[in-house]
Structures are given as C-alpha cells and as structure tokens.
C-alpha cells in the first residue's frame, strides 16, 4: 500500500507518522456468495457489509475463483473472481489459494489486505479422496518500519481425524517461522468439539475469543449461532475488542457469521 509522505516533515517524522501499530482483522466464510441453503446469491450485499467494517486484513473462506454456469443463471454474478470483486477499491492487495477444482470452476481461500503482500503460497492439506482443503499463507509488509506479518487463512475438514492431520501440517508450517515473527491464523476450523486450542497452544498461538471471553465464539449457523467453528489465533501480537458480527445484515449473508478483532503490535 502506497502512503504519501506528509509535506514539511523530516524523513524520520514521516516514518513515525506512517508506521502501523494497530489494525483490524475480519474473517468470514462467504459460502460462495450465497445465503444459507443456497437460496439466494447475495455477494453484492456481502461486499457492502464487509466494506462497512473497514477491516485492514480480511480472511475469506469458500470464495469462487471461476464458475462456468453461475454467470448464466445470476444476472449480478461478477465478471471477475469473487475475491477480486470483494476487494474492489478498498483492498489493493489480495491473494487466492485454489483448493477445490471441478469441471465448472474452482473455489478456495483468499486474503484481502490494505498492506503489501510480499509473497504467498497455498499449502494443500487435503486428505486423499475427501474434501479439498488448504492453508493460504501470506506475508504482509506493514507500512513504516517494513515489519513482516504472517497471515494464514484456514479452512479445515469436517472429520476430526482430518482436522487433526491438517493441524499438524499447520504446526509444521509455524515451526519453520522465527520464534518472534508476528502471526495471525484465522478462518473456518470446523472445530465443533473445540480441540484445536490445545493442539495449537504449544506453537504459541492464542485464540482471541478464548483469551478474552473464556471460549471460542459461536459462529454457526448464522441465524442462530450455536457451534464454535471459526477462530482467530495470534502469536507475538496483542488482541482486543473481539466481536461476533451476528446481527443483520450478517445473519442473512452466509451460513457463518464473521469475527473481527483489533490487533496491536
């Protein structure tokens, strides 16, 4: 993200002014742009809702890259990939990790960022013969001091044995990072039995809702959230003001409700 330097200040002052120390994170399973049970295509409404949060970094799960048939069926289907449509002009940087590929198209995870994405890769954590899943690992450069932030967007499997195997791969990825690297891991963990916290704690990850409220947030189903499926974990970062966006319009825009949190370096 390019930030103009203020007029009439030294380079040192400009660096202080533009340095980012605090920002907002949002995670949401977009359900491929449809309401629960696929009754209505609502991606344009979802985009407006996401924009209203003014988050700096947005973790997205279940977004379409391409689809051959939907543009013929829905007049308001975007002419670009869904993640690019959601980014619009508010998030100049975005990355996509294609997880599921089928004859008519593909979908996966995406990250939208107001900060520069210097590199990214998509780790395939699919279990052979079952759901296609991935971990989208992006490295962001924060303005001012050029500090790097690791942001990993997660969508895990429906079976506990699959999730355990996928969490081991996540732990292996985290083990390759420096101990002092700031990390955010967020997304749809499908962890209705609440086992992930204990598995990830040895890696230094802290779940922000569990830290502030005693338990992960209820996020599914969107109309009456009961299951604690979605998570935001941090390492070497401070988290505050965790929120579950469960009211309208969010309760009618997907089958999951989004989570947001303020992050401080």
C-alpha positions as CSV (number, residue, x, y, z in Angstrom):
1,X,0.0,0.0,0.0
2,X,1.5,3.3,-1.0
3,X,1.1,6.1,1.6
4,X,2.1,9.7,0.6
5,X,4.5,11.4,3.0
6,X,3.2,14.5,4.7
7,X,4.6,17.8,3.5
8,X,7.0,19.7,5.6
9,X,8.3,16.9,7.9
10,X,11.6,15.1,8.0
11,X,12.1,11.5,6.8
12,X,12.3,10.4,10.4
13,X,9.0,12.1,11.3
14,X,7.3,10.7,8.2
15,X,8.3,7.2,9.2
16,X,6.8,7.6,12.6
17,X,3.6,9.0,11.2
18,X,3.0,6.2,8.7
19,X,4.1,3.3,10.9
20,X,1.2,0.9,11.5
21,X,0.9,-0.3,15.1
22,X,-2.8,-1.2,15.2
23,X,-5.2,-2.6,12.6
24,X,-8.4,-4.6,12.3
25,X,-8.8,-8.2,11.2
26,X,-12.0,-9.8,9.8
27,X,-12.7,-13.4,9.0
28,X,-15.7,-14.7,7.2
29,X,-16.8,-17.9,5.4
30,X,-18.6,-16.4,2.3
31,X,-20.4,-19.6,1.4
32,X,-19.5,-18.9,-2.2
33,X,-21.7,-15.7,-2.2
34,X,-24.9,-17.5,-1.3
35,X,-27.2,-17.4,1.7
36,X,-27.7,-20.5,3.9
37,X,-29.1,-23.4,1.9
38,X,-28.1,-21.6,-1.3
39,X,-31.4,-19.9,-1.6
40,X,-30.2,-16.5,-2.9
41,X,-27.0,-15.1,-4.4
42,X,-26.0,-12.1,-2.2
43,X,-22.4,-11.4,-3.0
44,X,-23.0,-7.7,-3.7
45,X,-24.7,-7.3,-0.3
46,X,-21.9,-9.2,1.3
47,X,-19.4,-6.8,-0.3
48,X,-21.1,-3.8,1.2
49,X,-21.2,-5.4,4.6
50,X,-17.5,-6.3,4.5
51,X,-16.7,-2.8,3.5
52,X,-18.7,-1.4,6.4
53,X,-16.3,-3.0,8.9
54,X,-13.3,-1.1,7.4
55,X,-11.0,-4.0,8.3
56,X,-7.4,-3.8,7.2
57,X,-6.9,-7.5,6.6
58,X,-9.8,-9.8,5.6
59,X,-9.6,-13.6,5.7
60,X,-12.1,-15.3,3.3
61,X,-13.1,-18.9,3.0
62,X,-15.2,-20.6,0.3
63,X,-14.7,-18.0,-2.4
64,X,-15.1,-18.8,-6.1
65,X,-12.2,-18.1,-8.4
66,X,-14.2,-19.2,-11.5
67,X,-17.5,-20.8,-12.3
68,X,-18.8,-21.6,-15.8
69,X,-22.6,-21.9,-15.1
70,X,-23.4,-19.4,-12.4
71,X,-22.9,-16.2,-14.7
72,X,-25.6,-17.6,-17.0
73,X,-28.0,-18.1,-14.0
74,X,-27.5,-15.0,-12.0
75,X,-27.6,-11.5,-13.6
76,X,-25.5,-10.0,-10.8
77,X,-22.7,-12.5,-11.0
78,X,-19.4,-10.5,-11.2
79,X,-17.3,-10.6,-14.3
80,X,-14.1,-11.1,-12.1
81,X,-13.2,-13.7,-9.4
82,X,-15.2,-13.3,-6.3
83,X,-12.2,-12.3,-4.1
84,X,-11.3,-9.6,-6.6
85,X,-14.9,-8.3,-6.6
86,X,-14.9,-8.2,-2.8
87,X,-11.6,-6.4,-2.7
88,X,-13.0,-3.7,-5.1
89,X,-11.0,-0.5,-4.5
90,X,-10.7,-0.8,-0.7
91,X,-8.2,-3.6,-0.6
92,X,-5.5,-3.0,-3.2
93,X,-3.7,-6.3,-2.4
94,X,-5.2,-9.8,-2.5
95,X,-4.2,-13.4,-2.8
96,X,-6.1,-16.5,-3.6
97,X,-5.4,-20.1,-2.8
98,X,-7.4,-22.5,-5.0
99,X,-8.4,-25.6,-3.1
100,X,-11.2,-27.3,-4.9
101,X,-11.2,-27.7,-8.7
102,X,-14.1,-29.2,-10.6
103,X,-15.4,-29.2,-14.2
104,X,-17.4,-26.0,-13.9
105,X,-14.9,-24.0,-11.7
106,X,-13.0,-23.7,-8.5
107,X,-13.1,-22.2,-5.0
108,X,-10.7,-21.7,-2.1
109,X,-9.4,-19.3,0.5
110,X,-8.5,-15.6,-0.1
111,X,-6.9,-12.8,1.7
112,X,-7.6,-9.1,1.2
113,X,-5.1,-6.6,2.5
114,X,-4.6,-2.8,2.7
115,X,-0.9,-3.7,3.3
116,X,1.5,-5.1,0.8
117,X,1.5,-8.8,0.3
118,X,5.2,-9.5,-0.4
119,X,4.7,-13.3,-1.0
120,X,2.2,-16.0,-0.6
121,X,1.7,-19.7,-1.1
122,X,-1.1,-22.2,-0.7
123,X,-0.4,-25.4,1.3
124,X,-2.5,-28.3,0.2
125,X,-3.8,-30.1,3.3
126,X,-6.4,-32.2,1.6
127,X,-6.9,-35.8,2.7
128,X,-6.9,-38.1,-0.3
129,X,-10.3,-38.9,-1.6
130,X,-12.1,-36.4,0.6
131,X,-12.7,-32.6,0.8
132,X,-10.1,-30.3,-0.8
133,X,-8.7,-28.0,1.8
134,X,-5.8,-25.6,2.0
135,X,-3.8,-23.1,4.2
136,X,-3.2,-19.8,2.4
137,X,0.0,-18.3,3.9
138,X,0.6,-14.7,3.1
139,X,3.5,-12.5,4.3
140,X,2.5,-8.8,4.7
141,X,4.7,-5.8,4.9
142,X,3.4,-3.2,7.3
143,X,4.0,0.5,6.4
144,X,6.6,2.5,8.3
145,X,9.1,0.0,9.7
146,X,8.8,-2.7,6.9
147,X,7.9,-5.3,9.6
148,X,6.7,-8.6,8.2
149,X,3.4,-10.1,9.4
150,X,2.4,-13.7,8.7
151,X,-1.3,-14.2,7.9
152,X,-2.6,-17.7,7.4
153,X,-6.1,-18.3,6.2
154,X,-7.5,-21.7,7.2
155,X,-10.4,-23.9,6.1
156,X,-10.2,-27.3,7.7
157,X,-12.1,-30.6,7.1
158,X,-15.4,-31.8,8.5
159,X,-13.9,-35.0,10.1
160,X,-11.9,-34.8,13.3
161,X,-9.2,-37.1,12.1
162,X,-8.8,-35.0,9.0
163,X,-8.6,-31.8,11.1
164,X,-6.0,-33.3,13.4
165,X,-3.8,-34.2,10.4
166,X,-4.3,-30.7,9.0
167,X,-3.5,-29.0,12.3
168,X,-0.2,-31.0,12.4
169,X,0.6,-29.5,9.0
170,X,-0.2,-26.1,10.3
171,X,2.1,-26.7,13.3
172,X,4.9,-27.8,11.0
173,X,4.5,-24.6,8.9
174,X,4.6,-22.4,12.1
175,X,7.7,-24.3,13.4
176,X,9.5,-23.0,10.3
177,X,8.9,-19.4,11.2
178,X,11.1,-17.4,13.6
179,X,10.0,-17.5,17.2
180,X,9.5,-13.7,17.3
181,X,7.5,-13.5,14.0
182,X,4.1,-11.9,14.4
183,X,1.4,-14.4,13.2
184,X,-2.3,-14.4,12.7
185,X,-4.1,-17.6,11.8
186,X,-7.9,-17.2,11.1
187,X,-10.7,-18.9,9.3
188,X,-13.2,-21.8,9.5
189,X,-11.7,-24.6,11.6
190,X,-14.9,-26.7,11.7
191,X,-13.8,-27.5,15.2
192,X,-17.1,-28.1,16.9
193,X,-15.5,-30.3,19.5
194,X,-13.1,-27.5,20.5
195,X,-9.9,-29.5,20.2
196,X,-7.8,-27.0,18.2
197,X,-6.8,-24.7,21.0
198,X,-4.9,-27.4,22.9
199,X,-3.2,-28.6,19.7
200,X,-2.0,-25.1,18.7
201,X,-1.1,-23.8,22.2
202,X,2.4,-25.4,22.1
203,X,3.0,-23.3,18.9
204,X,2.4,-20.1,20.9
205,X,-0.9,-19.4,19.3
206,X,-3.7,-17.8,21.5
207,X,-7.3,-17.8,20.4
208,X,-8.6,-14.3,20.9
209,X,-12.1,-15.1,22.0
210,X,-11.0,-17.8,24.3
211,X,-8.4,-15.4,25.8
212,X,-11.0,-12.6,26.4
213,X,-14.3,-14.5,26.9
214,X,-13.2,-18.0,28.1
215,X,-14.3,-19.9,24.9
216,X,-14.1,-19.5,21.1
217,X,-17.0,-17.6,19.6
218,X,-20.3,-19.2,18.4
219,X,-20.4,-18.6,14.7
220,X,-22.6,-21.3,13.1
221,X,-25.3,-21.4,11.9
222,X,-25.6,-17.7,11.1
223,X,-29.3,-17.3,12.1
224,X,-28.9,-18.9,15.5
225,X,-25.1,-19.3,16.2
226,X,-24.5,-22.4,18.4
227,X,-21.3,-24.1,17.2
228,X,-17.9,-22.6,17.7
229,X,-16.4,-23.2,14.3
230,X,-14.5,-20.1,13.3
231,X,-11.3,-18.9,15.1
232,X,-8.8,-16.1,15.2
233,X,-5.4,-17.0,16.7
234,X,-2.4,-14.7,17.3
235,X,1.3,-15.1,18.2
236,X,3.6,-12.2,19.3
237,X,0.6,-9.8,18.9
238,X,-1.9,-8.2,21.3
239,X,-5.6,-8.6,20.5
240,X,-8.5,-6.6,21.8
241,X,-12.2,-5.9,21.2
242,X,-13.1,-9.3,19.7
243,X,-16.6,-9.2,18.1
244,X,-19.1,-11.6,16.7
245,X,-21.0,-9.9,13.9
246,X,-24.2,-11.8,14.4
247,X,-26.9,-9.2,13.8
248,X,-28.4,-8.1,10.5
249,X,-27.3,-7.9,7.8
250,X,-24.6,-10.6,8.7
251,X,-27.1,-13.2,9.9
252,X,-28.6,-13.3,6.4
253,X,-25.4,-13.1,4.3
254,X,-23.9,-16.6,4.8
255,X,-24.2,-19.7,6.8
256,X,-21.4,-18.5,9.2
257,X,-21.2,-15.1,11.0
258,X,-18.0,-13.2,10.7
259,X,-15.5,-12.5,13.6
260,X,-13.4,-9.4,14.0
261,X,-10.6,-8.2,16.3
262,X,-8.3,-5.3,16.8
263,X,-4.6,-6.2,16.6
264,X,-1.7,-4.3,18.1
265,X,2.0,-4.9,17.5
